[in-house]
């Protein structure tokens, strides 16, 4: 059986971060589509090229949670996540879409994929998807 979390992380590491093509939220959208959720990335891919434009699209769509919920992923109460869940990572400045790897959280950022121990991050939301 394919482990979609490992498959996704390998893809994220193999392609450079690019606003409007392969950025944090489009990468989460691709993962959700791979897991069988509604693919909403076509509404956004290629429509912006800067962080500011990405943040404008994000705000107009209801934030990270709004974008994730457009795919049909189901929000779970609290902030306990399990491998394969999509999360909204609260950085203190902005929220970033990320992926639960089990004991960690992986986010696609400008400088590559950042993996953080779950104990050291604050989550604003958790959405359950069929990741295996």
N, C-alpha and C positions, 0 to 999 in steps of 0.2 A: 504494500500500500504506500502511496506517495505521502510524505509528510509535507503538507503545504507550507508550514512555517519555515522549515529548512529550505524548501524550494524558493520561497519568497525572499528569504534573507540572502540566498546565493544570487538571485536576480538583482536585488538591491546593490549588492557588492560588485556586480559585474558591469553595471552601467552608471555613468556619472549622474549626479543630481543636476536637474535642469528645470527651472521654473516653467510651468505650463506643459511639460512633457513627462518628466520623471522626478517630481518633487514629493514632499512628505504626504500630502493628502491624495494626490493621484496614485501614489504607490499603495496607500491603504485602500483606495477604490479598486485598484487592480487585484489586490489580495482578496477583497470581499467578492469580486466577480469570480475569481478562481474558485472560491468556496461555494459558489452558487447563488450569491446575492445578486440583486439587480445591478447591472453595470451602468453607473451614472457618469463615468469618466469622459464620455464623448461630449457631454455638455460643457466641459471645462478644458480638456486637452487642446492645446494650441491657441487658446483664447487670451493668454497673458504671458508675459516674459519677465516680470519682475516680482520681487517679494511684495511690494506695495499693491500691485494688481492682484496677486494671489490673496492677500489679506482682504481686499475689497470683495472678491468673489466669495471668500469664506464668510465674511460678515453678512453679505446679501443672502446667503444660504442658511443662516441660522447658526453659524459657527461650526466647530468640529462636530459637535453632536448632531446638528442639523444635516450636515453632509452625510454622516454615517447613517442616520435614520432614513435618508432618501433611498438607501440600498435595501431597506427592509430588515436590517440587522436589529435584533431585539436587545434593548437596554436592560441590564440586570441591576437590581438594587445594590447600593453600597459601592465599595471599591475593591472587592475581592475578585481577582481575575484568575483565569486558568489559561494554560497554553492554548494559543489559537484565538483568544479573544482580542478584539480591537479595543483600544483604550484612548481616552483623551488625556494626554500628559500635561499637567499644569506646571509650566516652567517658572511661574511667578510673574512673568511678563505676558506670555501668550499661551494658548493651548495648542498642542501639536498632536496629530494623529499618530498612534504607535501600535505596536503589536506585542502581546504578551508571549514570552518564550517559555514560560513556566515560572522559574524563580526570578526572571528578569523581564525587562521591557526594552524593546528595540525600536528605535526611531530613525528614519532616514533624514539626515541633516546635510547641510552644505558640505561638510567635511567628511562625509561618509556615514556609515551606519553606526550609531551610538547605542551600545547596550549598557543598561544600568541595572543594578540589583533592585528588585522590587521594593526592598525595605527602605530605599533611599529616594523614592519618587512619590509625588502626590498626584493622584488621579482625579480628574473631574468627571469621569464616566467610564463605564465598561459596557461593551456590547458583545453578546455571544453569537458566534457563527460556527458553522460546521467546518472545522479546520482540518479534518483528517479524512 
